[in-house]
Amino acid sequence: MQIVAAKDAMWNSYISSHKEAGQFRHCSFPYYDQLSSIYAKDRATRKDTQTAIDIVEEIDIEDVVTAKYPKEAMTMDANLMFP
């Protein structure tokens, strides 16, 4: 059974501010494996953390640069893939 595992104190703290989350405390999570493969290594340490907004802004900037300088962008991509 794939569930979000946390100590009781952690669950209690989270549920106290997110009441709707209580229903998931002892339930299996059908997409646990898929999402854990995406997020398993992410840890918030306050240093160099990014929000989803930060990531989207970064992608948008990269897209603008690629649109303005497609040849250079292709060269940069190739250099990253084949150092």
Secondary structure, DSSP 8 states (H G I E B T S, - for coil): -------HHHHHHHHHH-GGGGGGTTS--TTHHHHHHHHTT----SSS---HHHHHHHHHHHHHHHHH-HHHHHHHHHHHH--
